[in-house]
Amino acid sequence: VSAGPPRIIVDWGTSSFRAYRFGESGEIVETHRAAAGILSVASGGFAEVLQREIGGWLAGGAEVSLSGMITSRNGWVETPYVSTPATLADLRDGAVRRQEGDLSLSFLPGVSQAAPVPDVMRGEEIQVFGSFARDADGIAVLPGTHSKWVRVERGRITGFRSFMTGEVFAVLTAHSILGRLIPQAEMPFNPQAFAEGVAMAARAGSAGVLGDIFSARSGVLLGALSAEHIRDRLSGLLIGHEIAGATSLGWTSGDVMLIGDPALCARYGTALDASGITSRVAPPDAAVEGFRRLDALK
Amino acid sequence: VSAGPPRIIVDWGTSSFRAYRFGESGEIVETHRAAAGILSVASGGFAEVLQREIGGWLAGGAEVSLSGMITSRNGWVETPYVSTPATLADLRDGAVRRQEGDLSLSFLPGVSQAAPVPDVMRGEEIQVFGSFARDADGIAVLPGTHSKWVRVERGRITGFRSFMTGEVFAVLTAHSILGRLIPQAEMPFNPQAFAEGVAMAARAGSAGVLGDIFSARSGVLLGALSAEHIRDRLSGLLIGHEIAGATSLGWTSGDVMLIGDPALCARYGTALDASGITSRVAPPDAAVEGFRRLDALK
């Protein structure tokens, strides 16, 4: 005798699909991850992909909450943004519901800010709410393609900034002259090359991102850097400059909470530490905890 | 009765080929430009391209001096770098000569610096020597794919920094999420969008390049920026950050000399002016004047 239809959440981003099925007492009973990000799905094909990935969970009806880029203009259902300052209740109130057969779908809104500069996020907000206590203050850092630094005050998201660190790294290594010297073979992560990049970004003699990155090429041409270490030097340089940018905004005065992929969080933790900024890593599955808290509001 | 074989110089870069034929009294009697940059030439095909482009000038023998990326590892003949501090005489002494039939080829060296950060150039140095008087002091800015800021002291190149401004602009508009919102149709340059980008980079609230560029997307999503103006906003942001980087290095205390493409120099002049930095534009054909002075040394 079930208490109701199965409760499912889907964290559906640009490059990944993560689904969780809850049991009656709120515990996760099943998890499914796939490389079925929205960029890999043709427009209009989202319902089909949902069935393909987790159809077994959906038979007989289910309540499915979705967050991430699946709620964007290029996703399934575009939801409006909730403006900062944003609470978990604002997310609940801004959700867009849609009935598809016996599926009750609920698409969460993203969060926007208009000033001091326009900025937007979709998917990170539920992870932030899952990582901070209801009345907490702090700074969250969500590293990735478009890293987010998020200010939380008394449990509300009051401001944030996006940094294109991950995407700039990807396009520079794939499409710029910096990538041409990188050996094809996968190399193990070189902590020293990474640390040197972080240090260079923090130095008084830094020329800024646009200047510093060229040294990843000229250093190789002049024998000061091994071509095998270009990627890690560049990674350190870009993350170091992200931290420098956040620092110039005054966002690194306290310790920061890292949320996301453990390996990437560890890399950011190392760079923050080298910059004199303390950090801790949020418990895993922050989005799941955020949805739990959202459900608890109801 | 000729005084000797024709004198020809070729400024052969990554994306362009520019050749000049001198008359007996040192005046330019013919100019040829083509989109035959070294990236468009198969390895080993350089002699053939030279014949195709200016074969008519070469019959019966000629003295040809070449500078630019044609002297790099990916070019025709790789020349060593001359280290800073570098003089015009150092370029002459570092040239690599090669006889090809009745052609006397002379490939100029590039210039390198080892500290404070490794950096290299090939082709800009002869333009710098062509733009500054023999004992002049000053800062030269050569905007482009890899913009160079060059310090000249008593006519010597004593230091320089490269900024990947042009290439970062190209890869971001072609390969990043910022490019996806840009309309396909060519739009006229929008000075206001450019100026806003420059101003954003100079503001105290700047998050650095990695942060500021995302606003070219979020601004459009939130209605604060027209998609038609993304390119010019991004151009202003990147040039503004190049200037901010050079300023943090202390390279903008005097006025600066802009060398290169007139339209690009004008754009940099506008951005420098908005940043409170005076500039002037060097006479055109700086490379030709540099070679003239090189010849005068002999």
Interface residues (C-beta under 8 A of the other chain):
Chain A: R73 Y81 S112 A114 P116 V117 P118 D119 V120 H146 R161 S162 F163 M164 T165 E167 V168 V171 L172 A174 H175 S176 I177 L178 M200 G205 S206 A207 G208 V209 L210 G211 D212 I213 F214 S215 S218 G219 L221 L222 A224 L225 L238 H241 E242 A244 G245 A246 S248 L249
Chain B: R73 Y81 S112 A114 P116 V117 P118 D119 V120 H146 R161 S162 F163 M164 T165 E167 V168 V171 L172 A174 H175 S176 I177 L178 M200 G205 S206 A207 G208 V209 L210 G211 D212 I213 F214 S215 S218 G219 L221 L222 A224 L225 L238 H241 E242 A244 G245 A246 S248 L249
